[in-house]
């Protein structure tokens, strides 16, 4: 009886295992044969206007420079200020690019000028600042390497006297942005540009300083590094004079101080006064002896009343 129970238990275990394996295989086959179709919602598409060719600052916007492409209407992926139709840009007024626009790049309102006949800098100047132009050349313009978007200092040199040695140089404006070089205001400009004018973004007071200093001297631009927070050199700006252009000063050595002359106390000079010469008590007397006469000294007191003494009259 006991052996029969063991045999029945073993048979039940084997049958249960076979049943489980069969059921699992059946379920897997059903999943493999079942085709699940997932329907994705269709994204609503629209159009957007892009540049058909590269556009630079000041280029006129024409119908040939624009084209329409398909673009999702989802505001999360649509550029702000984009246009859906070319007719929204090609109005009766003329528009130009105020920023560089690459080919196939969406054309947005921020990169187009306002309605008018020329590109203006008024849209890129800070509301609290002003744009002023100064004359430059290949030297004062740092060899042509000052480009739109750079930041510069302005030096003013003038003759503070009648002679050349009275010429001095001051740093009058520090850390201002270059808006344009000549008529180039595109910040993507590459390479050196030898220009005749530079337009700077300055405050109202700085604009007045530039206007006045350009009439009483010469201006030079000093190109600043890109890292604006490092202004260590600003602490050492001072007025430079011609006497500072010595070899010692070039090496950072202070010139030797000239010895100062000590003032002597005033002492009146004592002058010797001339005393009147004492009168000579002797006088001359002529003595005649015979036919011979001679001069002799006698006291003037004895001479009084006597002009000639006869000694030994001839006998």
C-alpha positions in Angstrom: 0.0 0.0 0.0 2.8 2.4 0.9 4.6 1.7 -2.4 1.4 2.3 -4.3 1.0 5.8 -2.7 4.6 6.7 -3.7 4.0 5.6 -7.3 0.8 7.6 -7.6 2.5 10.7 -6.2 5.3 10.4 -8.7 2.9 10.0 -11.5 0.9 13.1 -10.4 4.1 15.1 -10.2 5.2 14.2 -13.7 1.8 14.9 -15.1 1.6 18.3 -13.4 5.0 19.3 -14.7 4.0 18.3 -18.3 0.8 20.3 -17.9 2.6 23.4 -16.8 5.1 23.2 -19.7 2.4 22.6 -22.2 0.4 25.6 -20.9 3.4 27.9 -21.0 4.3 26.8 -24.6 0.7 27.4 -25.7 0.6 30.9 -24.2 3.9 31.8 -25.9 2.7 30.6 -29.2 -0.5 32.6 -28.9 1.5 35.8 -28.1 3.8 35.2 -31.1 0.9 34.7 -33.5 -1.0 37.7 -32.2 -0.4 40.9 -34.1 -0.6 44.0 -32.0 -1.2 47.2 -34.0 -0.2 50.4 -32.3 -1.8 53.5 -33.9 0.4 56.6 -33.3 -1.5 59.9 -33.5 -0.5 61.9 -36.6 1.5 65.1 -35.9 -0.1 68.1 -37.2 2.2 69.7 -39.8 2.4 73.2 -41.1 4.8 75.4 -43.1 7.7 77.7 -42.1 9.8 80.1 -44.1 13.5 79.5 -44.3 16.4 81.2 -46.1 17.0 79.7 -49.6 20.5 81.1 -49.6 22.9 82.7 -47.0 22.0 86.2 -46.0 24.4 88.7 -44.5 23.8 91.9 -42.6 22.1 94.5 -44.8 21.1 92.1 -47.6 17.7 92.8 -49.0 15.1 90.1 -48.5 13.6 89.0 -51.8 11.2 86.2 -52.8 14.1 84.3 -54.4 16.0 84.3 -51.1 13.1 82.6 -49.2 11.4 79.2 -49.5 8.6 77.4 -47.6 9.2 74.0 -46.0 7.1 71.6 -43.9 7.4 72.1 -40.2 5.4 70.9 -37.1 2.8 73.3 -35.8 3.7 72.3 -32.2 4.7 75.6 -30.5 7.4 73.8 -28.5 9.4 73.0 -31.7 8.4 76.1 -33.7 10.9 79.1 -33.6 9.4 82.2 -32.0 8.6 84.9 -34.5 8.6 82.5 -37.5 6.6 83.1 -40.6 4.2 80.6 -42.3 4.0 82.3 -45.7 6.4 84.4 -47.8 3.7 87.0 -48.3 4.0 87.9 -44.6 7.6 89.1 -45.3 7.3 90.4 -48.8 5.0 93.4 -48.1 4.9 96.7 -49.9 7.9 97.9 -47.8 11.5 96.8 -48.1 13.1 94.6 -45.5 16.7 93.7 -44.9 18.6 91.2 -42.7 20.0 92.7 -39.5 21.6 89.4 -38.5 23.4 86.7 -40.5 21.0 84.0 -41.6 22.4 80.6 -42.8 20.9 78.6 -45.6 17.8 76.6 -44.6 17.7 78.5 -41.3 14.2 79.7 -40.2 13.6 83.4 -40.9 12.3 85.1 -37.7 11.3 88.6 -36.9 14.3 89.2 -34.7 16.6 88.8 -37.7 14.7 91.2 -40.0 14.8 95.0 -40.0 11.7 97.1 -39.4 9.9 98.5 -42.4 12.1 101.0 -44.2 14.7 101.5 -46.8 17.9 100.8 -44.9 19.3 98.7 -42.1 19.6 100.6 -38.8 21.5 100.0 -35.7 18.8 101.3 -33.5 17.4 97.8 -33.0 20.6 96.5 -31.6 21.6 99.5 -29.4 20.7 99.1 -25.7 17.9 101.5 -24.7 20.2 103.3 -22.2 23.1 103.7 -24.6 24.0 105.6 -27.7 25.9 104.9 -30.9 28.7 107.3 -31.9 31.3 107.0 -34.7 34.9 108.0 -34.5 37.6 108.1 -37.1 40.2 105.2 -37.1 42.8 103.9 -39.5 45.0 100.8 -39.7 47.0 101.9 -36.7 44.4 103.4 -34.4 42.0 100.5 -35.2 44.5 97.9 -33.9 45.6 96.9 -37.4 42.0 96.2 -38.6 41.4 93.4 -36.0 38.7 95.4 -34.2 35.5 93.9 -35.4 31.8 94.3 -34.6 31.0 92.7 -31.2 34.5 93.3 -29.7 35.0 95.5 -26.7 37.6 98.2 -26.6 39.1 101.0 -24.5 39.6 104.5 -26.0 42.8 106.5 -25.5 43.0 110.3 -26.0 46.3 112.0 -26.9 46.7 115.8 -27.1 49.4 118.5 -26.6 49.0 120.1 -23.2 51.3 123.0 -23.9 53.2 124.8 -26.6 55.9 122.1 -27.2 55.8 118.5 -28.3 57.2 117.3 -24.9 53.9 118.6 -23.4 51.9 115.9 -25.2 50.0 113.5 -22.8 47.7 110.4 -23.2 44.7 109.6 -21.1 42.3 106.6 -20.9 39.0 108.4 -21.3 36.6 105.5 -22.0 36.8 101.9 -20.8 35.2 98.6 -21.9 32.6 99.6 -24.6 31.1 97.5 -27.4 31.9 98.0 -31.0 28.7 98.1 -33.0 30.1 98.5 -36.5 33.3 99.0 -38.5 32.6 101.3 -41.4 29.2 100.0 -42.6 29.8 96.4 -41.4 27.7 95.5 -38.3 27.6 91.8 -38.8 29.2 90.1 -35.7 30.1 87.0 -37.8 32.6 89.0 -39.9 35.9 87.2 -40.0 39.4 88.5 -40.7 40.9 92.0 -40.4 38.9 94.9 -41.7 40.9 98.1 -42.3 38.3 100.8 -41.8 38.0 104.6 -41.6 35.3 104.7 -38.9 34.2 102.7 -35.8 30.8 102.9 -34.2 30.8 102.4 -30.5 28.0 101.8 -28.0 28.5 104.4 -25.2 26.5 106.4 -22.7 25.4 110.0 -23.3 28.3 111.5 -21.4 30.8 109.3 -23.1 29.4 110.3 -26.5 30.1 114.0 -25.5 33.6 113.1 -24.4 34.4 111.4 -27.7 33.0 114.3 -29.7 35.1 116.8 -27.9 38.3 114.8 -27.7 38.2 114.1 -31.4 38.5 117.8 -32.0 41.3 118.6 -29.6 43.5 115.5 -30.2 43.7 112.0 -31.6 41.9 108.8 -30.5 43.1 105.3 -30.4 41.3 102.0 -29.8 42.7 99.4 -27.4 41.3 95.9 -27.9 40.2 94.2 -24.7 40.3 90.4 -24.0 37.1 88.4 -24.3 37.0 87.7 -20.5 35.4 90.9 -19.3 35.7 90.0 -15.6 39.5 90.2 -15.7 40.1 94.0 -15.4 43.5 93.9 -13.7 45.0 96.3 -16.1 42.3 98.9 -15.4 43.8 99.5 -12.0 47.0 100.8 -13.4 45.7 103.4 -15.9 47.2 106.8 -15.5 48.2 109.9 -17.5 51.3 109.2 -19.6 53.7 112.0 -20.4 56.6 112.3 -22.8 59.1 112.1 -19.9 57.6 108.7 -19.1 58.9 107.3 -22.4 62.5 106.8 -21.0 64.3 103.5 -21.0 64.0 103.3 -17.2 60.3 103.8 -17.3 59.9 101.2 -20.0 61.4 98.7 -17.6 59.2 99.8 -14.7 62.0 101.7 -12.9 61.1 104.9 -11.3 63.2 107.8 -12.5 65.7 109.2 -10.0 64.5 112.2 -8.2 66.5 115.4 -8.8 68.2 116.7 -5.6 66.4 119.6 -4.2 68.4 122.7 -3.5 68.2 123.8 0.1 67.4 127.4 0.7 70.1 129.3 2.5 69.2 131.8 5.2 69.5 135.4 3.9 72.4 137.2 5.4 73.0 140.8 4.6 76.4 141.5 3.1 78.4 144.0 5.1 80.2 146.4 2.9 83.3 148.3 4.0 82.8 152.0 4.1 85.6 154.1 2.9 86.9 156.6 5.4 88.2 160.0 4.3 92.0 160.1 3.9 93.7 162.1 6.5 95.4 165.3 5.2 99.1 165.2 4.8 100.7 167.4 7.5 103.8 168.0 5.4 104.0 170.4 2.5 106.6 171.1 -0.1 108.9 174.1 0.3 111.5 175.4 -2.2 114.8 176.3 -0.7 117.2 178.5 -2.7 120.9 178.5 -1.9 122.7 181.0 -4.2 121.6 180.1 -7.6 120.5 176.5 -6.7 117.0 175.6 -5.6 115.7 172.4 -4.0 112.4 171.0 -2.7 112.1 169.9 0.9 109.3 168.7 3.2 108.2 171.0 6.1 105.2 171.1 8.4 102.4 173.0 6.9 102.1 174.9 10.1 105.6 176.3 9.6 104.7 176.8 6.0 101.9 179.2 6.7 102.9 182.7 5.7 106.1 181.6 4.1 106.3 180.9 0.4 110.1 180.8 0.0 112.9 180.7 2.5 116.2 182.1 1.7 119.1 180.3 3.3 122.7 181.7 3.0 122.1 184.8 0.9 125.0 185.4 -1.4 127.5 187.6 0.1 
